[in-house]
C-alpha cells in the first residue's frame, strides 16, 4: 500500500507495520481505559512524588491521552508518521514515572522486585521504537535526511 506524504513524496506501508501499528493502538486504548477504571490505583502508584500535579489528575489525563493516541494510531493512517512521533514522545514523557517506580521501590502491576521493575525500564525504549517503526516515522526521517535540500 502506498500513501502520499506531506511533502508530496510516497511512502510504503507494509502489512506487518500496519498490524504492529494497530496492535500498539489497541494496547494504548486498553491502557487508557484502564487508567480511568480498574487500574486507576495501580497507575496512581506510578506518579512520581516530586511531580507538582495532583496524582489523580495525572492518571486521568494520561489515560485520556492514551485513548486519543491509540485511536489515532488506528484511525489516522494518512497522518501515521506524525502520530508515530507523538506516541514516541509520549512514551518518553511517561518514562520518569517508571524510573520513579524503580527508584522508590513501589509495587504496582505485579512489579514487586527491583529486577521486575528494572526489566520494565528496559522495555520502555522498545515502545518508543515500536511507535517509530510501525508508523514509518523513523524510515521517513531517514529518507528526509538522505534527500538533498532543493
Secondary structure, 3 states (H helix, E strand, C coil): CEEECCCCCEEECCHHHHHHHHHHHHHHHHHHHHHCCCCHHHHHCCCCCCCCCCHHHHHHHHHHHHHHHHHHHHHCHHHHHHHHHHHHHHHHHHHHHHHHHHHHCCCECCECCHHHHHHHHHHHHHHHHHHHHHCCHHHHHHHHHHCCCC
